Amino acid sequence: MTRYAYVDGNNNTYVIRRRLEYIPITKAQSSSGEYSGGEPKAVEISEAQLAELVALIDRIAADTANVLAERPMGCGTVVRDGVRTFFRSSSPWKRELERALAGMLGGATPQRE
């Protein structure tokens, strides 16, 4: 089974599987020492919801106009079986993925630094 994750521009991590997990960065881990991604959260999602997230990750990885060779601060990262794809923070797929994740987690979105 392929393993998926998303790391947002603040290094908050979303482990994407039937048990969707949000693992926020803490103040001690943040580069500023001030930012916190909030509280961790985990929910069970349906196969259809998982398929939606996987499709978005695949679109991000295929969007060569927004894929980056290196990881600048603030960009998004999708991980498929350990292979990382970095993409611009302005990517429309990034916004779509974050909306979908927030919706599935019950609106639990990290605060922006």
DAURCOR-V947410 format. One record per backbone hydrogen bond with DSSP energy under -1.0 kcal/mol. NH is the residue of the N-H (numbers start at 1). CO is the residue of the C=O. If there is no record, write none. Layout:
nh->[NH NH]
co->[CO CO]
This chain:
nh->[5 6 7 8 11 13 14 15 16 20 21 22 23 30 37 41 43 45 50 51 52 53 54 55 56 57 58 59 60 61 62 64 66 68 75 76 77 78 79 80 81 83 85 87 88 91 95 96 97 98 99 100 101 102 103 104 105 106 107 109]
co->[79 14 77 12 8 23 6 21 4 43 15 41 13 26 25 22 20 18 46 47 48 49 50 51 52 53 54 55 56 57 58 62 63 86 72 87 7 85 5 83 3 80 78 76 66 88 91 92 93 94 95 96 97 98 99 100 101 103 102 107]
